[in-house]
Amino acid sequence: MDRDIPWRLSPQVSVRPEPFGALLYHFGTRKLSFLKDRTLLELVERLDVVDSLDEACDAVGLDAHDRERYLGALETLADSAMIEQRTA
């Protein structure tokens, strides 16, 4: 997963915030994903307004230790087409 390019939530994904994090539903693939905490939800929501994954992590205040775990979660979301590379 390229950390230096812009990403976004897929336009085919609906987000439903929940007390534990959020539910993501992809209308194209009909997959459901659970975001298990509010920080991950905030990270996903920031993708549209930053130019890289590292900027998104900085924006939500992730330190180096937590960053790797959250980037792993974003990679899983990319593999399931919940997030995608943003084009100009």
trRosetta pair geometry for C-beta under 8 A, 3 or more apart (Angstrom, degrees):
i j d omega theta_ij theta_ji phi_ij phi_ji
1 53 7.4 60 137 -39 112 160
1 71 7.1 179 81 176 136 94
1 74 6.8 143 168 108 162 98
1 75 4.5 -128 -27 -104 145 93
1 78 5.8 136 -112 38 119 160
2 5 4.8 32 113 14 122 110
2 85 7.5 31 54 -101 117 117
3 52 6.0 54 151 178 63 102
3 53 4.3 -90 -145 50 71 118
3 54 5.5 68 162 -34 112 91
3 71 7.0 -18 -98 -136 114 131
4 52 5.1 -26 -141 -126 32 126
4 53 7.8 -54 -41 25 24 86
4 54 7.4 6 -89 6 55 114
5 51 7.9 -80 -168 168 27 67
5 52 6.6 86 33 -110 12 74
5 85 5.9 -1 121 -141 130 105
5 86 7.6 -179 148 47 88 75
6 47 7.5 122 -176 176 72 76
6 50 7.1 177 -122 101 87 54
6 51 5.1 -62 -74 -146 99 45
6 52 6.7 -72 -76 -67 51 39
6 85 7.2 95 86 -167 59 64
6 86 4.0 -58 117 57 104 118
7 47 4.7 -63 94 -162 87 121
7 53 6.3 38 5 -71 129 86
7 56 7.7 -49 51 -26 108 149
7 74 7.5 85 111 -177 169 123
7 78 7.4 -74 -139 -89 134 113
7 83 5.3 35 169 163 117 117
7 84 6.9 165 -155 88 77 26
7 85 6.0 -61 -105 -109 65 38
7 86 5.8 153 -143 -12 8 94
8 47 5.2 167 -107 122 34 111
8 48 4.9 63 -125 -89 95 75
8 83 6.6 176 90 -156 30 81
8 84 6.3 -25 63 64 77 72
8 85 7.9 34 20 144 80 14
8 86 4.2 90 -17 -77 109 108
9 13 5.4 -114 171 67 96 128
9 15 7.0 -41 -158 -44 156 122
9 44 5.9 71 -77 170 107 97
9 45 7.6 1 -34 -97 132 39
9 47 6.2 134 -30 60 70 129
9 48 6.8 -45 16 -48 87 106
9 82 7.1 -40 -145 156 72 72
9 83 5.7 -56 -103 -104 41 77
10 13 4.5 94 66 -12 90 108
10 26 6.6 28 75 -122 141 100
10 28 7.8 -88 149 17 141 125
10 81 5.9 40 -60 157 156 75
10 82 6.0 -135 9 -175 114 24
10 83 6.3 -146 -27 -106 79 20
10 84 5.1 77 -84 -5 85 112
12 26 5.6 47 116 -160 102 73
12 27 4.9 -127 -176 48 87 91
12 28 4.4 4 172 -15 158 106
12 29 8.0 101 121 4 135 78
12 81 7.8 -7 65 141 124 110
13 24 5.4 -8 -170 -171 116 101
13 25 6.8 152 -153 76 62 41
13 26 5.2 -29 -94 -95 80 68
13 27 7.5 -156 -83 2 29 79
13 82 5.4 85 -100 -152 150 67
13 83 7.9 -41 4 -67 160 48
14 24 7.2 155 77 -155 48 51
14 25 4.8 -13 56 58 98 96
14 27 6.9 73 -13 -40 103 101
15 22 5.5 -8 -168 178 91 138
15 23 7.5 150 -157 79 45 51
15 24 5.8 -17 -101 -102 68 74
15 41 7.5 125 -168 -146 127 98
15 44 7.5 165 -105 112 139 132
15 45 7.7 140 164 -80 176 92
16 22 6.2 153 78 -163 46 80
16 23 4.5 -7 58 56 104 98
16 24 7.9 -168 23 -75 71 30
16 25 7.4 33 -4 -4 108 105
17 21 7.9 -122 -148 138 60 30
17 22 5.0 -46 -107 -100 44 96
17 41 6.4 86 -115 -164 87 153
18 21 6.1 7 64 62 93 46
18 22 5.6 158 17 -102 83 31
18 23 6.1 67 -23 -17 126 86
20 34 7.8 -9 105 -176 122 108
20 36 6.4 -47 154 -156 103 47
20 37 7.1 -69 167 -90 61 39
21 34 6.7 91 75 170 127 73
21 35 3.8 -147 153 104 123 79
21 36 5.1 106 -18 110 154 4
21 37 4.9 11 -84 14 111 8
21 38 5.8 -140 -106 -61 56 41
21 40 6.0 6 -147 59 124 108
21 41 5.2 172 -169 -37 70 113
22 34 7.6 165 86 -158 46 46
22 35 4.3 17 49 42 86 119
22 40 7.9 -139 27 94 101 93
22 41 4.5 116 -11 -103 123 120
22 44 7.8 -115 52 51 146 142
23 32 6.4 -21 -170 -166 99 98
23 33 7.4 147 -162 78 50 48
23 34 6.2 -25 -105 -104 63 62
23 35 7.6 -137 -65 17 19 80
24 32 7.0 150 80 -159 55 47
24 33 4.3 -11 58 59 108 97
24 34 7.7 -152 20 -68 80 18
24 35 6.6 77 -22 -27 106 99
24 44 7.9 -107 -77 179 134 166
24 77 7.6 43 57 -133 168 110
24 82 5.3 50 140 -143 149 128
25 30 7.9 -13 -173 -149 87 38
25 31 7.6 176 -149 89 48 44
25 32 5.4 -13 -102 -104 75 75
25 33 8.0 -169 -72 23 33 68
26 29 4.5 12 107 44 128 95
26 30 6.7 -71 85 -15 79 12
26 31 4.8 15 38 50 116 84
26 32 7.9 -145 17 -69 75 33
26 33 7.7 50 -19 -4 101 103
26 80 7.3 -159 -20 144 150 93
26 81 6.1 87 -138 95 155 100
26 82 6.0 -110 -65 -94 117 68
27 30 7.2 22 -156 -77 25 55
28 81 7.2 -77 75 126 124 142
29 80 7.3 -160 86 176 161 76
29 81 5.9 124 -21 61 141 133
31 80 5.7 -129 116 -180 160 114
31 81 7.7 115 35 56 135 97
31 82 7.6 -99 90 -65 119 95
33 77 6.6 115 162 -111 169 83
33 80 6.2 133 -68 98 131 153
33 82 5.6 -43 16 -76 151 151
35 40 4.5 -163 -168 102 105 118
35 41 4.9 128 116 -66 150 79
35 44 6.8 -99 -99 -5 149 141
35 73 7.8 87 -131 170 77 132
36 40 6.7 54 49 23 61 146
37 40 5.2 98 64 7 77 100
37 41 7.4 -139 105 -2 44 89
38 41 5.3 -52 -151 37 41 116
38 42 6.2 43 151 -21 70 103
39 42 5.6 -52 -147 37 33 111
39 43 6.3 38 151 -23 64 105
39 60 6.0 121 -160 164 83 134
39 62 7.4 115 176 -78 126 99
39 70 7.1 -86 125 -101 110 132
40 43 5.4 -50 -147 34 33 117
40 44 6.5 34 154 -18 65 103
40 70 6.3 -164 -99 -134 81 95
40 73 5.7 -64 -128 123 127 155
41 44 5.8 -54 -149 36 31 109
41 45 6.3 29 153 -17 65 109
42 45 5.6 -56 -146 39 31 112
42 46 6.4 33 154 -23 64 107
42 60 5.0 131 112 -115 117 125
43 46 5.9 -58 -151 32 29 111
43 47 7.4 51 150 -45 59 88
43 56 5.6 86 -159 153 75 112
43 57 6.9 21 -128 -89 114 54
43 60 5.2 -71 -78 -8 76 158
43 62 7.6 32 -91 -37 123 132
43 70 5.9 -179 -82 -179 172 129
43 74 7.1 -101 134 -71 127 115
44 47 6.0 -29 -164 -9 38 117
44 74 7.6 178 -85 -106 78 90
44 77 7.1 -128 -104 -168 117 174
44 83 6.7 -132 -137 -74 93 126
45 48 7.5 -50 177 18 42 102
46 49 6.0 -80 -163 49 56 97
46 50 5.7 23 154 -6 94 119
46 56 4.5 145 102 -139 117 89
46 59 5.0 166 -155 88 151 143
46 60 6.3 -138 -11 -44 152 103
47 50 6.7 -77 -138 44 25 94
47 53 7.9 -5 -115 -101 91 64
47 56 5.6 3 -85 -98 57 146
47 83 6.3 -110 -147 -143 176 127
47 86 7.5 164 152 -34 96 127
48 86 7.3 138 -120 -90 54 147
50 55 3.8 -175 -176 107 125 118
50 56 4.8 -173 54 -64 149 71
50 59 6.1 -131 -66 -24 140 141
51 55 5.7 62 49 13 67 156
52 55 4.7 102 56 3 79 100
52 56 7.2 -139 99 -3 47 85
53 56 5.5 -51 -152 35 38 114
53 57 6.4 40 150 -19 68 103
53 71 6.3 84 157 -117 137 98
53 74 6.4 155 -135 109 126 165
54 57 5.6 -51 -148 36 35 112
54 58 6.4 38 152 -20 66 103
55 58 5.5 -51 -146 36 33 113
55 59 6.3 39 152 -26 64 105
56 59 5.6 -52 -149 31 31 116
56 60 6.8 10 159 -3 64 105
57 60 6.5 -68 -150 45 29 95
57 62 4.3 -71 -170 49 88 125
57 67 5.0 52 -163 -126 147 102
57 70 6.6 145 -110 86 102 134
57 71 7.3 -25 -72 -61 134 95
58 61 7.6 37 -178 -73 32 28
58 62 7.4 -80 -68 43 25 80
62 66 4.8 -129 -158 93 91 110
62 67 4.6 123 133 -80 121 74
62 70 5.8 -92 -120 24 155 148
63 66 5.4 80 53 21 73 100
63 67 6.7 -122 98 -24 32 95
64 67 5.5 -47 -140 20 27 122
64 68 7.6 30 167 -21 57 95
65 68 7.2 -63 -176 21 27 102
65 69 7.9 13 143 -5 59 108
66 69 5.7 -61 -162 38 48 112
66 70 6.1 36 150 -14 80 110
67 70 6.0 -65 -148 43 30 105
67 71 6.0 30 157 -20 69 109
68 71 5.7 -53 -142 38 29 111
68 72 6.5 37 154 -23 61 103
69 72 5.7 -54 -157 31 30 115
69 73 6.8 30 147 -17 63 102
70 73 5.4 -48 -151 33 40 114
70 74 6.5 41 149 -18 67 101
71 74 5.4 -48 -147 36 37 113
71 75 6.4 44 150 -24 65 101
72 75 5.5 -49 -149 31 33 115
72 76 6.7 36 150 -18 62 100
73 76 5.6 -50 -154 33 35 113
73 77 6.6 35 148 -17 65 103
74 77 5.4 -52 -149 38 37 113
74 78 6.3 40 150 -22 67 102
74 83 6.5 -35 -162 45 81 152
75 78 5.5 -50 -148 34 34 113
75 79 6.4 37 151 -22 64 103
76 79 5.6 -51 -148 34 32 114
76 80 6.6 14 157 -4 64 108
77 80 6.1 -66 -147 47 31 100
77 82 4.1 -78 -168 66 86 120
77 83 4.7 50 125 8 112 104
78 81 7.6 37 -175 -78 33 25
78 82 7.3 -84 -65 52 25 75
78 83 5.2 -51 -80 73 68 91
78 84 7.0 129 -134 -90 77 39
81 84 6.6 13 -153 -67 62 103
